[in-house]
Amino acid sequence: MNTKTTKIIYWTGIILTSLWFGASGFFELTTNPVVWKITQQLGYPEHFIYLLGVMKVSGVITLLIPNKLLRLKEWVFAGIFFDIIFAFFSKLVVLGFPATIDAIIAFAMVSVTYAMFRELYTANYTKNIVVD
């Protein structure tokens, strides 16, 4: 796959992820009744819902900044994956398998986006050597 195709897939994934999680975060912060009802039904307290909203909106802002904050973007992707995994299992246990479809779709979408991120921005983990 060439770089242009990788960038198109990456930015499409970033935009879709940002729309999905940005809307979710916005609805959590504005106490949207539908989102709050489901989240509380899953057993999460109010203060946690607000915190989720703040983290999602902050993460979306970070993802949308091109070619910057790459290490922080790694953390954002990790946070998104945790959010998806927790949502999946919470919904599975409380609401049943049909309610998990959105989490499965989100997981696939974010996985492809992250794979393209890794393709575009290879991690360079080198050990710093301290010289006395």
Accessible surface in RSA format (square Angstrom, percent):
REM  Atomic radii and reference values for relative SASA: ProtOr
REM  Chains: A
REM  Algorithm: Lee & Richards
REM  Probe-radius: 1.40
REM  Slices: 20
REM RES _ NUM      All-atoms   Total-Side   Main-Chain    Non-polar    All polar
REM                ABS   REL    ABS   REL    ABS   REL    ABS   REL    ABS   REL
RES MET A   1   152.83  79.1  67.03  44.4  85.80 204.3  82.14  69.8  70.69  93.7
RES ASN A   2    95.99  66.2  82.33  79.6  13.66  32.9  41.86 100.7  54.13  52.3
RES THR A   3    85.38  60.7  78.20  79.3   7.18  17.1  44.01  59.1  41.37  62.5
RES LYS A   4   149.96  73.2 144.12  88.4   5.83  13.9  90.36  81.3  59.59  63.5
RES THR A   5    55.51  39.5  54.90  55.7   0.61   1.4  34.23  46.0  21.28  32.2
RES THR A   6     2.11   1.5   2.11   2.1   0.00   0.0   0.70   0.9   1.41   2.1
RES LYS A   7   104.10  50.8 103.65  63.6   0.45   1.1  48.95  44.1  55.15  58.7
RES ILE A   8    99.71  56.7  94.57  70.5   5.14  12.4  99.35  71.5   0.36   1.0
RES ILE A   9    57.02  32.4  53.03  39.5   3.99   9.6  55.52  40.0   1.50   4.1
RES TYR A  10     0.70   0.3   0.70   0.4   0.00   0.0   0.31   0.2   0.39   0.5
RES TRP A  11    74.84  30.0  74.84  36.2   0.00   0.0  57.36  30.6  17.47  28.3
RES THR A  12    69.75  49.6  65.64  66.5   4.12   9.8  50.97  68.5  18.78  28.4
RES GLY A  13     6.63   8.2   0.00   N/A   6.63   8.2   6.38  17.5   0.26   0.6
RES ILE A  14     0.00   0.0   0.00   0.0   0.00   0.0   0.00   0.0   0.00   0.0
RES ILE A  15    89.49  50.9  88.93  66.3   0.56   1.3  89.39  64.4   0.10   0.3
RES LEU A  16    86.32  48.1  83.85  60.0   2.47   6.2  83.86  58.9   2.47   6.6
RES THR A  17     0.00   0.0   0.00   0.0   0.00   0.0   0.00   0.0   0.00   0.0
RES SER A  18     8.99   7.6   5.87   7.8   3.12   7.2   6.16  13.1   2.83   4.0
RES LEU A  19   117.25  65.3 110.76  79.2   6.49  16.3 113.96  80.0   3.29   8.9
RES TRP A  20    87.29  35.0  74.69  36.2  12.61  29.6  61.49  32.8  25.80  41.9
RES PHE A  21     6.89   3.4   6.89   4.3   0.00   0.0   6.89   4.2   0.00   0.0
RES GLY A  22    15.75  19.4   0.00   N/A  15.75  19.4  13.18  36.2   2.57   5.8
RES ALA A  23    43.86  40.3  34.86  53.8   9.00  20.5  41.08  57.8   2.78   7.4
RES SER A  24    23.97  20.3  20.08  26.8   3.89   9.0  14.77  31.5   9.19  12.9
RES GLY A  25     0.00   0.0   0.00   N/A   0.00   0.0   0.00   0.0   0.00   0.0
RES PHE A  26   114.18  57.1 113.91  70.6   0.27   0.7 114.18  69.2   0.00   0.0
RES PHE A  27    74.59  37.3  74.59  46.2   0.00   0.0  74.59  45.2   0.00   0.0
RES GLU A  28     5.44   3.1   5.44   4.1   0.00   0.0   0.00   0.0   5.44   4.4
RES LEU A  29    65.32  36.4  47.72  34.1  17.60  44.3  47.72  33.5  17.60  47.4
RES THR A  30    69.53  49.5  46.13  46.8  23.39  55.8  49.97  67.1  19.56  29.6
RES THR A  31    61.94  44.1  51.18  51.9  10.76  25.6  26.43  35.5  35.51  53.7
RES ASN A  32    40.02  27.6  36.29  35.1   3.72   9.0   4.63  11.1  35.39  34.2
RES PRO A  33   105.34  76.8  95.21  86.8  10.13  36.8 102.08  84.3   3.26  20.2
RES VAL A  34   102.32  67.3  98.58  89.2   3.74   9.0 102.11  88.7   0.21   0.6
RES VAL A  35    32.70  21.5  30.63  27.7   2.07   5.0  32.64  28.4   0.06   0.2
RES TRP A  36    22.08   8.9  22.08  10.7   0.00   0.0  22.08  11.8   0.00   0.0
RES LYS A  37   145.86  71.2 139.15  85.4   6.71  16.0  87.14  78.4  58.72  62.5
RES ILE A  38    66.56  37.9  66.56  49.6   0.00   0.0  66.56  47.9   0.00   0.0
RES THR A  39    15.07  10.7  14.98  15.2   0.09   0.2   5.13   6.9   9.94  15.0
RES GLN A  40    77.76  43.5  63.44  46.4  14.32  34.1  21.25  45.2  56.51  42.9
RES GLN A  41    97.61  54.6  71.95  52.6  25.66  61.1  33.54  71.4  64.07  48.6
RES LEU A  42    25.77  14.4   8.94   6.4  16.83  42.3   9.37   6.6  16.40  44.1
RES GLY A  43    61.00  75.2   0.00   N/A  61.00  75.2  33.27  91.3  27.73  62.1
RES TYR A  44    56.71  26.5  52.87  30.1   3.84  10.0  43.65  32.8  13.06  16.1
RES PRO A  45    64.90  47.3  53.47  48.7  11.43  41.6  64.86  53.5   0.05   0.3
RES GLU A  46    98.26  56.4  94.21  71.3   4.05   9.6  22.07  42.7  76.19  62.2
RES HIS A  47   134.83  73.7 124.64  86.6  10.18  26.0  89.90  92.6  44.93  52.3
RES PHE A  48    70.70  35.4  70.69  43.8   0.01   0.0  70.70  42.9   0.00   0.0
RES ILE A  49     0.00   0.0   0.00   0.0   0.00   0.0   0.00   0.0   0.00   0.0
RES TYR A  50    92.60  43.2  92.59  52.7   0.01   0.0  65.13  48.9  27.47  33.9
RES LEU A  51    93.95  52.3  90.66  64.9   3.30   8.3  93.30  65.5   0.66   1.8
RES LEU A  52    33.31  18.6  31.65  22.6   1.66   4.2  33.10  23.2   0.21   0.6
RES GLY A  53     0.00   0.0   0.00   N/A   0.00   0.0   0.00   0.0   0.00   0.0
RES VAL A  54    67.10  44.2  64.99  58.8   2.11   5.1  66.76  58.0   0.34   0.9
RES MET A  55   110.99  57.5 103.27  68.3   7.71  18.4  69.59  59.2  41.40  54.8
RES LYS A  56    26.94  13.1  19.93  12.2   7.00  16.7  15.13  13.6  11.81  12.6
RES VAL A  57    47.97  31.6  47.75  43.2   0.22   0.5  47.97  41.7   0.00   0.0
RES SER A  58    53.32  45.1  48.56  64.8   4.76  11.0  31.00  66.0  22.32  31.3
RES GLY A  59     8.62  10.6   0.00   N/A   8.62  10.6   8.16  22.4   0.46   1.0
RES VAL A  60    16.36  10.8  15.76  14.3   0.60   1.4  15.76  13.7   0.60   1.6
RES ILE A  61   102.84  58.5 100.72  75.0   2.12   5.1 102.29  73.7   0.55   1.5
RES THR A  62    13.20   9.4  12.87  13.0   0.33   0.8   0.33   0.4  12.87  19.5
RES LEU A  63     0.03   0.0   0.03   0.0   0.00   0.0   0.03   0.0   0.00   0.0
RES LEU A  64    79.17  44.1  66.24  47.4  12.92  32.5  66.37  46.6  12.80  34.4
RES ILE A  65    62.49  35.6  60.98  45.4   1.51   3.6  62.49  45.0   0.00   0.0
RES PRO A  66    74.93  54.6  69.29  63.2   5.63  20.5  69.33  57.2   5.59  34.8
RES ASN A  67   100.01  69.0  83.62  80.8  16.39  39.5  23.45  56.4  76.56  74.0
RES LYS A  68   128.05  62.5 124.65  76.5   3.40   8.1  73.94  66.6  54.11  57.6
RES LEU A  69    87.80  48.9  70.07  50.1  17.73  44.6  78.91  55.4   8.88  23.9
RES LEU A  70    65.88  36.7  61.39  43.9   4.49  11.3  61.68  43.3   4.19  11.3
RES ARG A  71   155.67  65.4 149.02  76.0   6.66  15.8  62.96  86.0  92.71  56.2
RES LEU A  72    85.47  47.6  82.08  58.7   3.39   8.5  83.70  58.8   1.77   4.8
RES LYS A  73     0.73   0.4   0.73   0.5   0.00   0.0   0.00   0.0   0.73   0.8
RES GLU A  74    34.22  19.6  29.85  22.6   4.38  10.4  16.43  31.8  17.79  14.5
RES TRP A  75   179.13  71.9 171.39  83.0   7.74  18.2 154.55  82.4  24.58  39.9
RES VAL A  76    19.31  12.7  12.15  11.0   7.16  17.3  18.58  16.1   0.72   2.0
RES PHE A  77     1.80   0.9   1.80   1.1   0.00   0.0   1.80   1.1   0.00   0.0
RES ALA A  78    41.88  38.5  34.73  53.6   7.15  16.3  40.90  57.6   0.98   2.6
RES GLY A  79    36.70  45.3   0.00   N/A  36.70  45.3  30.83  84.6   5.88  13.2
RES ILE A  80    15.92   9.1  13.87  10.3   2.05   4.9  15.19  10.9   0.73   2.0
RES PHE A  81    39.66  19.8  39.66  24.6   0.00   0.0  39.66  24.0   0.00   0.0
RES PHE A  82   118.22  59.1 118.22  73.2   0.00   0.0 118.22  71.7   0.00   0.0
RES ASP A  83    29.10  20.4  22.13  22.0   6.97  16.5  13.01  30.6  16.09  16.0
RES ILE A  84     6.31   3.6   4.96   3.7   1.35   3.3   6.31   4.5   0.00   0.0
RES ILE A  85    69.42  39.5  68.18  50.8   1.24   3.0  69.42  50.0   0.00   0.0
RES PHE A  86   122.38  61.2 121.17  75.0   1.21   3.2 122.04  74.0   0.34   1.0
RES ALA A  87    28.51  26.2  24.84  38.3   3.67   8.4  27.81  39.2   0.70   1.9
RES PHE A  88    43.30  21.7  43.30  26.8   0.00   0.0  43.30  26.3   0.00   0.0
RES PHE A  89   112.35  56.2 111.29  68.9   1.06   2.7 112.07  67.9   0.27   0.8
RES SER A  90    20.85  17.6  12.54  16.7   8.32  19.2   8.63  18.4  12.22  17.1
RES LYS A  91    28.52  13.9  28.52  17.5   0.00   0.0   8.41   7.6  20.11  21.4
RES LEU A  92    64.17  35.7  55.33  39.6   8.84  22.2  55.33  38.9   8.84  23.8
RES VAL A  93   123.77  81.4  92.43  83.7  31.34  75.5  98.49  85.6  25.28  68.6
RES VAL A  94    71.05  46.8  39.48  35.7  31.57  76.1  44.37  38.6  26.68  72.4
RES LEU A  95    61.76  34.4  29.93  21.4  31.83  80.0  35.48  24.9  26.28  70.7
RES GLY A  96    26.44  32.6   0.00   N/A  26.44  32.6  24.85  68.2   1.59   3.6
RES PHE A  97   110.07  55.1 105.64  65.4   4.42  11.5 105.64  64.0   4.42  12.7
RES PRO A  98   108.22  78.9  93.80  85.5  14.42  52.4  96.65  79.8  11.57  71.9
RES ALA A  99    33.06  30.4  15.94  24.6  17.12  38.9  28.01  39.4   5.05  13.4
RES THR A 100     0.00   0.0   0.00   0.0   0.00   0.0   0.00   0.0   0.00   0.0
RES ILE A 101    81.03  46.1  80.90  60.3   0.13   0.3  80.90  58.3   0.13   0.4
RES ASP A 102    57.28  40.1  53.12  52.9   4.16   9.8  29.86  70.3  27.42  27.3
RES ALA A 103     6.57   6.0   1.48   2.3   5.09  11.6   6.29   8.9   0.28   0.7
RES ILE A 104    73.65  41.9  70.03  52.2   3.62   8.7  72.70  52.4   0.95   2.6
RES ILE A 105    94.15  53.6  90.99  67.8   3.15   7.6  93.99  67.7   0.16   0.4
RES ALA A 106     2.66   2.4   2.66   4.1   0.00   0.0   2.66   3.7   0.00   0.0
RES PHE A 107    92.02  46.0  92.02  57.0   0.00   0.0  92.02  55.8   0.00   0.0
RES ALA A 108    56.07  51.6  50.15  77.4   5.92  13.5  55.90  78.7   0.17   0.4
RES MET A 109    33.36  17.3  23.52  15.6   9.84  23.4  23.83  20.3   9.52  12.6
RES VAL A 110     0.00   0.0   0.00   0.0   0.00   0.0   0.00   0.0   0.00   0.0
RES SER A 111    37.56  31.7  31.12  41.5   6.45  14.8  29.76  63.4   7.81  10.9
RES VAL A 112    80.17  52.8  77.45  70.1   2.72   6.6  80.14  69.6   0.02   0.1
RES THR A 113     1.64   1.2   1.49   1.5   0.16   0.4   0.16   0.2   1.49   2.2
RES TYR A 114    60.75  28.4  60.75  34.6   0.00   0.0  42.90  32.2  17.85  22.0
RES ALA A 115    49.67  45.7  39.74  61.3   9.94  22.6  45.18  63.6   4.50  11.9
RES MET A 116    23.22  12.0  23.22  15.4   0.00   0.0  23.18  19.7   0.04   0.0
RES PHE A 117     0.01   0.0   0.01   0.0   0.00   0.0   0.01   0.0   0.00   0.0
RES ARG A 118    60.77  25.5  56.17  28.6   4.60  10.9  47.70  65.2  13.06   7.9
RES GLU A 119   113.18  65.0  92.83  70.2  20.35  48.5  17.67  34.2  95.51  78.0
RES LEU A 120    41.97  23.4  13.66   9.8  28.31  71.2  15.73  11.0  26.24  70.6
RES TYR A 121    41.15  19.2  35.83  20.4   5.32  13.8  32.52  24.4   8.63  10.6
RES THR A 122   112.46  80.0  91.21  92.5  21.26  50.7  61.49  82.6  50.97  77.1
RES ALA A 123    45.33  41.7  12.30  19.0  33.03  75.1  19.12  26.9  26.21  69.4
RES ASN A 124   121.37  83.7  96.55  93.3  24.82  59.8  31.66  76.2  89.71  86.7
RES TYR A 125   151.96  70.9 116.28  66.2  35.68  92.9  98.40  73.9  53.56  66.0
RES THR A 126    99.78  71.0  73.29  74.3  26.49  63.1  55.33  74.3  44.45  67.2
RES LYS A 127   187.82  91.6 160.09  98.2  27.73  66.0 109.91  98.9  77.91  83.0
RES ASN A 128   131.44  90.6 111.17 107.4  20.26  48.8  31.14  74.9 100.30  96.9
RES ILE A 129   147.35  83.9 119.25  88.8  28.11  67.7 122.21  88.0  25.14  68.2
RES VAL A 130   131.02  86.2 103.47  93.7  27.56  66.4 107.28  93.2  23.74  64.4
RES VAL A 131   131.77  86.7 101.42  91.8  30.36  73.1 104.50  90.8  27.28  74.0
RES ASP A 132   179.58 125.8 112.06 111.5  67.52 159.7  69.47 163.5 110.11 109.8
END  Absolute sums over single chains surface
CHAIN  1 A     8543.1       7311.9       1231.2       6237.8       2305.4
END  Absolute sums over all chains
TOTAL          8543.1       7311.9       1231.2       6237.8       2305.4
